[in-house]
């Protein structure tokens, strides 16, 4: 929390080439940030994303029901 922006960037980027655990932590953090960004309705409005087409087209949700087999 006491690092400058430049120092923080260098520190975090160092984890990309760090140990297995460090690389795993950085990758997990990126996934959490990206997933939650797309779930945020305020972000969706900024890029004119109006939601999944399944909701727009009225496709019913099947829950955990298995897909039909041919």
GROMACS elastic network, one bead per residue, 0.5 to 0.9 nm:
[ bonds ]
;  ai    aj funct       b0    kb
    1     4     6  0.83238   500
    1     8     6  0.85726   500
    2     8     6  0.88942   500
    3     6     6  0.78680   500
    3     7     6  0.56227   500
    3     8     6  0.55953   500
    4     7     6  0.51589   500
    4     8     6  0.60305   500
    4     9     6  0.85878   500
    5     8     6  0.51079   500
    5     9     6  0.62041   500
    5    10     6  0.87229   500
    6     9     6  0.52077   500
    6    10     6  0.63565   500
    6    11     6  0.86765   500
    7    10     6  0.51488   500
    7    11     6  0.61176   500
    7    12     6  0.86657   500
    8    12     6  0.60988   500
    8    13     6  0.83913   500
    9    12     6  0.52580   500
    9    13     6  0.59282   500
    9    14     6  0.83965   500
   10    13     6  0.51416   500
   10    14     6  0.60574   500
   10    15     6  0.89264   500
   11    14     6  0.51261   500
   11    15     6  0.68630   500
   12    15     6  0.53016   500
   12    16     6  0.71760   500
   12    26     6  0.79376   500
   13    16     6  0.53061   500
   13    17     6  0.74355   500
   13    18     6  0.89289   500
   14    17     6  0.56229   500
   14    18     6  0.61692   500
   14    22     6  0.89985   500
   15    19     6  0.74143   500
   15    22     6  0.53426   500
   15    23     6  0.58790   500
   15    25     6  0.84540   500
   15    26     6  0.68576   500
   16    19     6  0.84391   500
   16    22     6  0.71272   500
   16    23     6  0.52826   500
   16    24     6  0.88140   500
   16    26     6  0.68651   500
   16    27     6  0.84083   500
   17    20     6  0.87301   500
   17    22     6  0.81410   500
   17    23     6  0.68721   500
   18    21     6  0.78942   500
   18    22     6  0.56232   500
   18    23     6  0.61249   500
   19    22     6  0.51640   500
   19    23     6  0.62575   500
   19    24     6  0.85579   500
   20    23     6  0.52617   500
   20    24     6  0.61605   500
   20    25     6  0.87046   500
   21    25     6  0.61438   500
   21    26     6  0.86805   500
   22    25     6  0.51190   500
   22    26     6  0.62651   500
   22    27     6  0.85972   500
   23    26     6  0.52348   500
   23    27     6  0.61165   500
   23    28     6  0.85522   500
   24    27     6  0.51474   500
   24    28     6  0.60504   500
   24    29     6  0.85033   500
   25    28     6  0.51463   500
   25    29     6  0.60769   500
   25    30     6  0.86236   500
   26    29     6  0.50846   500
   26    30     6  0.62025   500
   26    31     6  0.86925   500
   27    30     6  0.51513   500
   27    31     6  0.63010   500
   27    32     6  0.87570   500
   28    31     6  0.51140   500
   28    32     6  0.62356   500
   28    33     6  0.86507   500
   29    32     6  0.51586   500
   29    33     6  0.61742   500
   29    34     6  0.85930   500
   30    33     6  0.51794   500
   30    34     6  0.60687   500
   30    35     6  0.85071   500
   31    34     6  0.51995   500
   31    35     6  0.59880   500
   31    36     6  0.84177   500
   32    35     6  0.53329   500
   32    36     6  0.60675   500
   32    37     6  0.84388   500
   33    36     6  0.53410   500
   33    37     6  0.60174   500
   33    38     6  0.88312   500
   34    37     6  0.50641   500
   34    38     6  0.64886   500
   34    39     6  0.87708   500
   35    38     6  0.54668   500
   35    39     6  0.64132   500
   35    40     6  0.89495   500
   36    40     6  0.62476   500
   37    40     6  0.53582   500
   37    41     6  0.86063   500
   37    43     6  0.67002   500
   37    44     6  0.84211   500
   38    41     6  0.76599   500
   38    43     6  0.69048   500
   38    44     6  0.67001   500
   39    42     6  0.88893   500
   39    43     6  0.80474   500
   39    44     6  0.77503   500
   40    43     6  0.54694   500
   40    44     6  0.64568   500
   40    45     6  0.89510   500
   41    45     6  0.62140   500
   41    46     6  0.87402   500
   41    49     6  0.87899   500
   41    50     6  0.89724   500
   41    51     6  0.88628   500
   42    45     6  0.53092   500
   42    46     6  0.65664   500
   43    46     6  0.51735   500
   43    47     6  0.67644   500
   43    48     6  0.87891   500
   43    49     6  0.85052   500
   44    47     6  0.54882   500
   44    48     6  0.61317   500
   44    50     6  0.69529   500
   44    51     6  0.78302   500
   45    49     6  0.58942   500
   45    50     6  0.70806   500
   46    49     6  0.76901   500
   47    50     6  0.88966   500
   49    52     6  0.84402   500
   50    53     6  0.85110   500
   50    56     6  0.85284   500
   51    54     6  0.84449   500
   51    55     6  0.71982   500
   51    56     6  0.73806   500
   52    55     6  0.56603   500
   52    56     6  0.66546   500
   52    57     6  0.88535   500
   53    57     6  0.58090   500
   53    58     6  0.81183   500
   53    59     6  0.82456   500
   54    57     6  0.53479   500
   54    58     6  0.58769   500
   54    60     6  0.76077   500
   54    61     6  0.83673   500
   55    58     6  0.50386   500
   55    59     6  0.62455   500
   55    60     6  0.81091   500
   56    59     6  0.79040   500
   62    65     6  0.55143   500
   62    66     6  0.81478   500
   62    67     6  0.86253   500
   63    66     6  0.86473   500
   65    68     6  0.89920   500
   66    69     6  0.87916   500
